[in-house]
Amino acid sequence: MTTTATVSHSKNEFVAVLSDGRRIRQSEWHDLAEALFCAGISASRVDYEWHTGQRMITAGQKAAIKAEIRRLGHVVGLHDAAA
């Protein structure tokens, strides 16, 4: 079963709730992207949600999180191929 993540932004931190019950909290979007990648979450398995009282994640932040997860996948893939 593929693990998914739902990301929100609350109290100056990004919070990802994974479908397996884990929670990842990071103050910076790039740190969250790295943590999601390390948890085995692909960019296509990241969704976003917003609730009253939370800060909205900008379209740019959403795109940047997914792009960074993809970039990390390519870097690791290239590194593995060179080994």
Secondary structure, 3 states (H helix, E strand, C coil): CCCCEEEEEECCEEEEEECCCCEEEECCHHHHHHHHHHCCCCHHHEEECCCCCCECCCHHHHHHHHHHHHHHHHHHHHHHHHC
